[in-house]
Amino acid sequence: MERFAAWYLRQCDRLARGADHAAALLLAFVVAINAMQIGCRYLLGAPIVWSEETMRFAMVWTVFLAGSTLVLRNEHLATGWEPKNPAMRRLLGVVRLGFVGGFAFLLARYGLPLAVSNARFVSPAAEIPMIVPYLGIGVGAVLMLLYVGALLIGLATGVTEERR
């Protein structure tokens, strides 16, 4: 079981690095579109009509891709208090992961069907199918669930970052 846990955690690390890179590229895309919009609006006097929608949809993906990796790396918002007792620390870790996993499950459970139900609609300015922005929510939630599973397996088997 430890070999599987170490392998699964390594795969999740690779997936998280890919999600981080994709989020960084999307953020660079948003900055480029914004700079182009500013230039066109103030220098040419002709704003780009699709830029605002496109940036907003890219930011949805950026937030959910980058936010999901925070789960795996334990970098999300938390209190600075940790119990001294290792058993209590482990129990609180499981409870915390339970809450995060429950939230991610609800996001996936309702976000993915929402994306599919909006597939036939397009955005007014950019004419992007509305499944695109809504799918970012579901994909981010599924990644969070994979990462929560990896951390729970790591807690159960004692596989830590150093032992991967």
C-alpha positions as CSV (number, residue, x, y, z in Angstrom):
1,M,0.0,0.0,0.0
2,E,2.9,2.4,0.7
3,R,4.2,1.9,-2.8
4,F,0.8,2.8,-4.3
5,A,0.5,5.8,-2.0
6,A,3.9,7.1,-3.0
7,W,3.1,6.5,-6.7
8,Y,-0.3,8.2,-6.4
9,L,1.2,11.2,-4.6
10,R,3.9,11.6,-7.2
11,Q,1.2,11.5,-10.0
12,C,-0.8,14.1,-8.1
13,D,2.4,16.2,-7.8
14,R,2.9,16.0,-11.6
15,L,-0.8,16.9,-12.2
16,A,-0.5,19.8,-9.8
17,R,2.6,21.1,-11.6
18,G,0.7,20.9,-14.9
19,A,-2.3,22.7,-13.4
20,D,0.1,25.4,-12.1
21,H,1.7,25.9,-15.5
22,A,-1.7,26.1,-17.2
23,A,-2.9,28.7,-14.6
24,A,0.3,30.7,-15.2
25,L,-0.2,30.6,-18.9
26,L,-3.8,31.7,-18.5
27,L,-2.8,34.5,-16.3
28,A,-0.3,35.7,-18.8
29,F,-3.0,35.5,-21.5
30,V,-5.3,37.6,-19.3
31,V,-2.5,40.2,-18.9
32,A,-1.8,40.3,-22.6
33,I,-5.5,40.7,-23.5
34,N,-5.9,43.4,-20.9
35,A,-2.8,45.3,-22.3
36,M,-4.1,44.9,-25.8
37,Q,-7.5,46.2,-24.7
38,I,-6.0,49.2,-23.0
39,G,-3.9,50.0,-26.1
40,C,-6.8,49.6,-28.5
41,R,-9.2,51.7,-26.3
42,Y,-6.8,54.6,-25.5
43,L,-4.4,54.7,-28.5
44,L,-6.7,53.6,-31.3
45,G,-10.0,54.7,-29.9
46,A,-11.5,51.3,-30.7
47,P,-12.1,49.0,-27.7
48,I,-12.1,45.2,-28.2
49,V,-15.6,44.0,-27.5
50,W,-14.7,40.4,-26.5
51,S,-11.8,41.1,-24.2
52,E,-13.7,41.5,-20.9
53,E,-15.6,38.3,-21.3
54,T,-12.6,36.4,-22.4
55,M,-10.5,37.6,-19.5
56,R,-13.3,36.8,-17.0
57,F,-13.6,33.2,-18.4
58,A,-9.9,32.7,-18.3
59,M,-9.8,33.9,-14.7
60,V,-12.4,31.3,-13.7
61,W,-10.1,28.6,-15.0
62,T,-7.0,30.2,-13.4
63,V,-8.6,30.4,-10.0
64,F,-9.9,26.8,-10.0
65,L,-6.7,25.3,-11.5
66,A,-4.4,27.2,-9.1
67,G,-6.7,26.8,-6.2
68,S,-6.9,23.1,-6.5
69,T,-3.1,22.8,-6.2
70,L,-3.3,24.6,-2.9
71,V,-5.1,21.6,-1.5
72,L,-2.3,19.2,-2.3
73,R,0.4,21.5,-1.0
74,N,-1.6,22.5,2.2
75,E,-1.2,26.2,1.2
76,H,-4.7,27.3,1.6
77,L,-5.9,29.6,4.4
78,A,-5.6,28.0,7.8
79,T,-5.0,29.0,11.4
80,G,-1.5,28.9,12.8
81,W,-2.6,26.7,15.7
82,E,-1.5,23.0,15.7
83,P,-2.0,20.6,18.5
84,K,1.2,19.2,20.0
85,N,-0.2,15.7,20.2
86,P,0.5,13.9,16.9
87,A,-2.6,11.8,17.1
88,M,-4.8,14.9,17.5
89,R,-2.9,16.6,14.6
90,R,-3.6,13.6,12.4
91,L,-7.3,13.6,13.4
92,L,-7.7,17.3,12.7
93,G,-5.9,16.8,9.4
94,V,-8.5,14.1,8.5
95,V,-11.4,16.3,9.6
96,R,-10.0,19.3,7.6
97,L,-9.6,17.1,4.5
98,G,-13.1,15.8,5.0
99,F,-14.5,19.3,4.9
100,V,-12.4,20.2,1.8
101,G,-13.4,17.0,0.1
102,G,-17.1,17.6,0.9
103,F,-16.9,21.1,-0.5
104,A,-15.1,19.8,-3.6
105,F,-17.6,17.0,-4.0
106,L,-20.5,19.5,-4.0
107,L,-18.7,21.7,-6.5
108,A,-18.2,18.7,-8.8
109,R,-21.7,17.3,-8.2
110,Y,-23.4,20.6,-9.2
111,G,-20.7,22.3,-11.3
112,L,-20.3,19.6,-13.9
113,P,-24.0,19.2,-14.7
114,L,-24.3,23.0,-14.8
115,A,-21.5,23.1,-17.4
116,V,-23.2,20.5,-19.5
117,S,-26.6,22.2,-19.2
118,N,-25.1,25.5,-20.5
119,A,-23.3,23.9,-23.5
120,R,-25.8,25.2,-26.0
121,F,-25.4,28.8,-24.9
122,V,-22.7,31.2,-26.1
123,S,-21.5,34.4,-24.5
124,P,-22.8,37.5,-26.1
125,A,-19.6,39.3,-27.1
126,A,-16.9,36.7,-27.5
127,E,-19.3,33.9,-28.6
128,I,-17.6,31.4,-26.4
129,P,-19.7,28.3,-25.6
130,M,-20.7,28.7,-21.9
131,I,-19.6,25.2,-21.2
132,V,-16.0,26.5,-21.3
133,P,-16.1,28.8,-18.2
134,Y,-18.5,26.5,-16.2
135,L,-16.3,23.5,-16.9
136,G,-13.4,25.2,-15.1
137,I,-15.4,24.9,-11.8
138,G,-16.0,21.2,-12.3
139,V,-12.4,20.4,-13.4
140,G,-11.0,22.3,-10.4
141,A,-13.3,20.4,-8.1
142,V,-12.3,17.0,-9.5
143,L,-8.7,17.9,-9.1
144,M,-9.3,18.9,-5.5
145,L,-11.0,15.5,-4.9
146,L,-8.0,13.7,-6.4
147,Y,-5.7,15.7,-4.2
148,V,-7.8,15.2,-1.1
149,G,-7.7,11.4,-1.8
150,A,-3.9,11.5,-2.2
151,L,-3.5,13.3,1.1
152,L,-5.8,10.9,2.9
153,I,-3.9,7.9,1.5
154,G,-0.7,9.6,2.6
155,L,-2.0,10.1,6.1
156,A,-3.2,6.5,6.3
157,T,0.0,5.0,5.1
158,G,2.4,7.5,6.6
159,V,3.8,8.5,3.2
160,T,5.0,12.1,3.4
161,E,6.5,14.5,0.9
162,E,10.0,13.3,1.9
163,R,9.1,9.7,1.2
164,R,7.6,10.1,-2.2
